[in-house]
Amino acid sequence: MTAPSASLRHLTMFTALAVASAGAVIAGTGFDISTFTVDSSGGTSTSPSFAVAGTIGQHDATPTLTSASFELTGGFWADGEELAEPCPWDCAPSGGNGNVNIDDLLAVINAFGMTDSPCDNAPDNGDGTFGNNIINIDDLLGVINNFGACP
């Protein structure tokens, strides 16, 4: 094994001194971080059409993340805005498009009798979730009765 060159040793020593000096300067100014957030928990929140996964210690997602159809704001209460009403009848295309239309009607018809489908929209379970793990007449009627723009 060969010894490190003199320039590499000098660079290493300079870097160590620079880091130590920076720490001394910061410590000498009374530097303080007075605000913080406590991010807790982790896991996945799901609906018939979407899933959002969180991680312990995840930083706040700012500024607001947007796409053509959706908006995601970081922070515990996201500026106190109310959550949008769910629209489980909008299951096609995947993720929905803001309208309950012929695409959703055809998706329910094509999935009729199947389990584990994003078009499983009935019944309303009363806890923010929808469906009973089978596509049936209730799901078909849900799409028909909610035809049009999502709330």
C-alpha positions in Angstrom: 0.0 0.0 0.0 1.4 3.4 -0.9 1.2 6.4 1.4 -1.1 9.3 0.5 0.5 12.1 -1.4 1.5 15.3 0.3 -1.3 17.2 -1.4 -3.9 14.8 -0.3 -2.7 15.1 3.3 -2.7 18.9 3.1 -6.3 18.8 1.7 -7.5 16.5 4.4 -5.9 18.7 7.1 -7.3 21.9 5.6 -10.8 20.4 5.4 -10.6 19.3 9.1 -9.5 22.8 10.1 -12.2 24.5 8.1 -15.0 22.3 9.6 -13.7 22.9 13.1 -13.5 26.6 12.5 -17.0 26.8 11.1 -18.3 25.0 14.2 -16.5 27.4 16.5 -18.0 30.4 14.6 -21.5 29.1 14.7 -21.2 28.1 18.4 -19.8 31.6 19.2 -22.9 33.4 17.7 -25.5 31.8 19.9 -27.1 30.1 16.9 -30.6 28.8 17.7 -33.2 26.9 15.8 -36.4 28.2 17.5 -39.0 26.5 15.4 -39.5 22.9 14.6 -42.1 20.3 13.7 -42.8 17.0 15.1 -43.7 14.5 12.4 -45.0 11.3 13.6 -46.5 8.1 12.5 -46.2 6.4 9.2 -48.2 4.1 6.9 -50.6 4.4 4.1 -54.0 6.1 3.9 -56.2 4.7 1.2 -59.5 5.2 -0.6 -61.0 3.2 -3.4 -59.1 5.4 -5.9 -56.0 6.7 -4.1 -53.2 5.8 -1.7 -51.0 8.3 0.1 -48.0 6.9 2.1 -46.2 8.8 4.9 -42.9 8.2 6.6 -41.8 8.9 10.1 -39.8 12.2 10.1 -40.8 13.1 6.6 -40.2 16.8 6.0 -43.0 19.2 5.3 -43.8 19.2 1.6 -43.7 22.9 0.8 -44.5 24.6 -1.5 -47.7 22.8 -2.5 -47.2 20.0 -4.9 -49.6 20.1 -7.8 -50.5 18.1 -10.9 -53.2 18.6 -13.5 -55.8 17.1 -11.3 -54.5 17.1 -7.7 -52.9 19.2 -5.0 -50.9 18.1 -2.0 -49.9 20.4 0.8 -47.5 19.4 3.6 -48.0 20.1 7.3 -50.4 18.6 9.8 -53.5 20.8 9.0 -52.4 22.1 5.6 -53.5 25.7 6.3 -56.8 24.6 7.8 -58.3 23.8 4.5 -61.2 21.4 4.4 -60.6 18.1 2.7 -62.4 17.5 -0.6 -65.3 15.3 -0.5 -64.5 11.8 -1.7 -65.7 10.8 -5.2 -65.5 7.0 -5.2 -67.7 6.7 -8.3 -64.9 8.3 -10.4 -62.8 5.2 -10.9 -61.8 5.5 -14.6 -59.3 6.3 -15.8 -57.1 5.0 -13.0 -57.1 7.7 -10.3 -60.2 9.4 -11.7 -60.5 12.6 -13.7 -63.0 14.6 -11.6 -66.1 13.5 -13.5 -68.3 10.5 -13.1 -69.0 9.6 -16.8 -69.3 6.8 -19.3 -65.8 5.7 -18.6 -66.7 5.0 -15.0 -70.0 3.3 -16.0 -68.1 1.0 -18.5 -65.4 0.2 -15.9 -68.1 -0.9 -13.4 -69.8 -3.1 -16.0 -66.5 -4.6 -17.1 -65.5 -5.4 -13.5 -69.0 -6.7 -12.5 -68.6 -9.6 -10.1 -64.9 -9.0 -9.5 -63.2 -8.3 -6.2 -60.5 -5.8 -5.4 -61.4 -3.1 -7.9 -61.1 0.6 -7.7 -64.8 0.8 -8.9 -66.1 -0.8 -5.6 -67.9 2.3 -4.5 -70.9 1.0 -2.5 -71.8 1.0 0.3 -70.5 4.1 2.1 -69.0 2.5 5.2 -69.4 5.7 7.2 -65.7 5.9 8.1 -64.4 7.5 4.9 -64.1 4.2 3.1 -66.4 2.8 0.4 -67.2 -0.7 -0.9 -67.6 -4.3 0.2 -65.0 -6.0 -2.0 -67.3 -7.0 -4.8 -68.5 -5.1 -7.8 -72.3 -5.5 -7.9 -75.5 -3.7 -8.8 -75.0 -1.3 -5.9 -71.7 0.0 -7.5 -73.5 0.3 -10.9 -76.3 2.4 -9.3 -73.7 4.5 -7.4 -72.2 5.5 -10.7 -75.5 6.2 -12.4 -76.8 8.2 -9.4 -73.7 10.3 -9.2 -73.2 10.9 -12.9 -71.6 14.3 -13.6 -68.8 16.4 -12.0 -67.4 15.2 -8.6 -68.3 17.4 -5.6 
